[in-house]
Amino acid sequence: MNTEADLTAAIQALVGDLSAALNNHDVAAFTALFSESGFLLAPSKPVIKGHADIATLWDNTLKNIQAFEFTVFNVKAFGADHARAVGRLTLRSGGQQQMIVSKYLLAAEKGDQAWKIESFIWNRVQTQGGRQAGQGQQTDQHVDGPSRIGDLYSN
């Protein structure tokens, strides 16, 4: 990557590919975005490592999510071949479109061909009242309002 803008664009493209794979329910595309030894750290799940176990998590959990919305707040390089992104992930599931708002951290490494996910972790956002974001709420207004998690990571 030549500039910070190039790095940001590359990592945002990786997050875009992740979003597309998840929203298209394409388990092969989803797992291919991870490095061979990549980690997935999902809420309330054990540490998951490698393509086979990541695919199993998909089959057991993620396939039930109907929509994934990613917002990238910040990208930072760690040398020429490593970077991380921090942002918001909104998950929608269930017949009544239950919404779960989470924060995430994605660590990426540049391989021979492309950027790959080395580690991806997300956790639910807590509102000021202590409730988990998304419980009984129809919009994510609380994320842009009281908690302002995006402001913490702006450049």
Residue pairs with C-beta under 8 A, 6 or more apart in sequence:
1 7
1 10
1 77
1 80
1 110
4 77
7 75
7 77
7 83
8 75
10 83
10 115
11 72
11 75
11 83
11 85
11 106
11 108
11 115
12 72
12 75
12 85
13 115
14 33
14 85
14 106
14 108
14 115
14 116
14 117
15 70
15 72
15 85
15 87
15 106
16 70
17 29
17 33
18 30
18 33
18 70
18 106
18 117
18 120
19 68
19 69
19 70
20 26
20 29
21 29
21 30
21 33
22 30
22 62
22 65
22 68
23 67
23 68
25 63
27 55
27 58
27 59
27 63
30 54
30 55
30 58
30 62
31 51
31 54
31 55
31 58
32 51
33 116
33 117
34 40
34 51
34 54
34 116
34 117
34 118
34 120
35 109
35 111
35 116
35 117
35 118
36 50
36 51
37 49
37 50
37 118
38 49
38 50
38 51
38 54
38 116
38 117
38 118
38 119
38 120
39 47
39 48
39 49
39 118
39 119
39 120
39 121
40 48
40 49
40 53
40 54
40 57
40 119
40 120
40 121
41 47
41 48
41 119
41 120
41 121
41 122
42 48
42 57
42 61
42 121
42 122
43 102
43 122
43 123
43 124
45 57
45 61
48 54
48 56
48 57
64 93
65 91
65 92
65 93
66 92
66 93
66 94
66 97
67 90
67 91
67 92
68 89
68 90
68 91
68 92
69 89
69 90
69 91
69 92
70 87
70 88
70 89
70 104
71 87
71 88
71 89
71 90
71 150
72 85
72 86
72 87
73 86
73 87
73 88
73 149
73 150
73 152
73 153
73 154
74 85
74 86
74 87
74 153
74 154
74 155
75 83
75 84
75 85
76 83
76 84
77 83
78 84
80 110
81 109
81 110
82 107
82 108
82 109
82 110
82 118
83 107
83 108
83 115
84 105
84 106
84 107
84 108
85 104
85 105
85 106
85 108
86 103
86 104
86 105
86 106
86 153
87 103
87 104
87 106
87 153
88 101
88 102
88 103
88 104
88 125
88 143
88 149
88 150
89 101
89 102
89 103
89 104
89 122
90 99
90 100
90 101
90 102
90 134
90 140
91 99
91 100
91 101
91 102
92 98
92 99
92 100
93 100
98 134
99 134
99 137
99 138
99 139
99 140
100 124
100 132
100 133
100 134
101 124
101 125
101 133
101 134
101 140
101 142
101 143
102 122
102 123
102 124
102 125
102 133
103 122
103 123
103 125
103 149
104 120
104 121
104 122
104 123
105 119
105 120
105 121
105 122
106 117
106 119
106 120
107 117
107 118
107 119
107 120
108 115
108 116
108 117
108 118
109 115
109 116
109 118
110 116
124 132
124 133
124 134
125 132
125 133
125 143
125 147
125 149
126 132
126 133
126 147
127 133
127 142
127 146
127 147
128 142
128 146
128 147
133 140
133 142
133 143
133 147
134 140
143 149
143 150
144 150
